[in-house]
Amino acid sequence: MTKIKKLSIIIFTILACCLLSLGMSTTAFASTGNETETEGEATPRLFTSLSLSIDGGNGQVWATVRNDFTLFPSTVIVIVELYSSTTYYESYTNMDLVSKNNIDDLNIYQSISTYASTGGVQKYWHARMRYKIDSGAWETKTTGTLTFDANGNYIGYN
């Protein structure tokens, strides 16, 4: 029994050291199969993985940010925005902000979404998230510009 306790303590110590060494990085990505845009500088902080997605249906389009994983407790402030335009633009900066939502702390495995009606018109859509983890700098991730039909069905990436 003593050997099992000693082995358990050694394994626990090694595992704790590995987790602590991983605790100083951050990952965020846009998950639409498209390239992402990054603004702001990365600063050392606890490991958090956020995903941004855009989807639609039933005459609506929505953007969702999900906290996929946070290694240690931290405060994750998130703003999710949805932009649209009847004309194609590569960047959201030339599009109309049509919907926005925010949360002061997005906990692990939770998500936040924002919704907008298509207005019965085929449009180009772009999702953007701004986030801040603990006292880190604000960062931004976006999806590419996507096309959804009048019913909110995904047509393609432009």
C-alpha positions as a printed Julia matrix, in Angstrom:
158×3 Matrix{Float64}:
   0.0    0.0     0.0
   2.89   2.38    0.73
   4.32   1.88   -2.78
   0.95   2.76   -4.34
   0.73   5.97   -2.29
   4.25   7.0    -3.25
   3.58   6.28   -6.93
   0.32   8.24   -6.76
   2.1   11.24   -5.25
   4.82  11.16   -7.92
   2.25  10.93  -10.75
   0.17  13.73   -9.24
   3.25  15.96   -8.89
   4.31  15.37  -12.5
   0.77  16.05  -13.73
   0.52  19.25  -11.68
   3.85  20.52  -13.07
   2.69  19.82  -16.63
  -0.59  21.66  -16.08
   1.16  24.66  -14.57
   3.57  24.89  -17.49
   0.6   24.94  -19.91
  -1.2   27.61  -17.91
   0.46  30.58  -19.62
  -0.96  30.52  -23.16
  -4.18  31.43  -24.95
  -5.88  30.13  -28.06
  -8.84  31.54  -29.98
 -10.05  30.68  -33.43
 -12.9   31.17  -35.87
 -14.44  27.84  -36.79
 -16.02  28.18  -40.21
 -13.26  26.61  -42.26
 -12.17  30.1   -43.28
  -9.17  32.24  -42.45
  -9.36  34.47  -39.38
  -8.29  38.01  -38.69
  -6.4   38.86  -35.52
  -6.06  42.26  -33.9
  -4.19  43.11  -30.72
  -1.14  41.65  -29.03
  -1.09  38.32  -27.28
  -0.15  38.52  -23.64
   0.7   35.68  -21.26
  -2.33  34.4   -19.34
  -4.2   31.25  -18.49
  -5.14  28.87  -21.29
  -8.55  29.56  -22.82
  -9.92  28.28  -26.13
 -12.8   30.2   -27.74
 -14.53  29.32  -31.0
 -16.56  31.61  -33.27
 -19.13  30.23  -35.67
 -21.83  31.59  -37.96
 -24.93  29.67  -39.02
 -28.5   30.26  -40.14
 -31.98  28.89  -40.81
 -35.67  29.77  -40.61
 -35.08  33.3   -41.93
 -32.31  34.1   -39.45
 -28.54  34.16  -39.28
 -26.64  33.93  -35.99
 -23.12  34.15  -34.65
 -22.02  32.1   -31.65
 -18.96  32.23  -29.41
 -18.29  29.16  -27.26
 -15.79  28.77  -24.45
 -14.47  25.36  -25.47
 -11.97  25.09  -22.64
 -10.42  27.11  -19.81
  -7.63  25.47  -17.84
  -7.93  27.49  -14.62
 -10.67  29.86  -13.43
 -10.56  33.17  -15.28
 -12.89  35.94  -16.35
 -13.66  35.84  -20.08
 -15.47  38.96  -21.31
 -16.99  38.4   -24.76
 -18.75  40.63  -27.29
 -20.22  38.87  -30.34
 -21.29  40.92  -33.37
 -23.05  40.1   -36.63
 -22.65  42.22  -39.77
 -24.52  42.02  -43.08
 -24.63  43.65  -46.49
 -26.37  43.14  -49.82
 -23.01  43.89  -51.47
 -19.95  41.68  -51.0
 -17.18  43.11  -48.81
 -14.15  41.2   -47.63
 -14.12  43.01  -44.27
 -16.88  43.65  -41.75
 -15.76  47.31  -41.56
 -17.75  48.11  -44.71
 -20.84  46.18  -43.61
 -23.77  47.1   -41.34
 -23.71  45.98  -37.71
 -27.12  44.28  -37.38
 -26.87  42.43  -34.08
 -24.69  42.43  -30.97
 -24.58  40.63  -27.63
 -22.13  40.55  -24.72
 -21.4   38.75  -21.48
 -19.17  39.71  -18.55
 -17.89  36.15  -18.0
 -18.31  33.3   -20.49
 -17.75  30.16  -18.45
 -16.26  26.93  -19.75
 -18.56  24.97  -22.13
 -21.01  27.91  -22.29
 -21.85  29.97  -25.37
 -23.3   33.33  -26.31
 -25.12  34.1   -29.57
 -26.56  37.03  -31.43
 -29.33  36.71  -34.04
 -30.59  38.76  -36.98
 -33.36  38.33  -39.52
 -32.46  38.0   -43.19
 -35.41  40.25  -44.02
 -36.27  37.79  -46.76
 -33.19  38.86  -48.75
 -30.04  36.97  -49.72
 -27.11  38.75  -48.05
 -23.46  38.55  -47.16
 -22.72  38.0   -43.47
 -19.67  38.38  -41.27
 -19.29  37.44  -37.57
 -16.86  39.09  -35.18
 -15.93  38.45  -31.57
 -14.02  40.71  -29.24
 -12.8   39.19  -26.02
 -10.68  39.89  -22.98
  -9.34  37.25  -20.64
  -8.67  38.46  -17.1
  -6.45  41.56  -17.29
  -5.16  40.75  -20.79
  -5.54  42.97  -23.84
  -8.7   43.02  -25.94
  -8.42  40.69  -28.94
 -10.57  40.22  -32.04
 -11.38  37.24  -34.27
 -13.67  37.18  -37.29
 -15.1   34.71  -39.74
 -14.81  35.32  -43.45
 -17.68  36.87  -45.39
 -20.31  34.19  -46.0
 -23.44  34.16  -48.17
 -26.82  33.1   -46.78
 -30.05  32.97  -48.79
 -33.34  34.66  -47.88
 -34.26  31.71  -45.64
 -30.97  31.84  -43.74
 -29.46  28.82  -45.48
 -25.71  28.86  -46.01
 -24.81  29.24  -49.7
 -21.06  29.65  -49.63
 -17.87  31.36  -48.66
 -16.81  34.27  -50.87
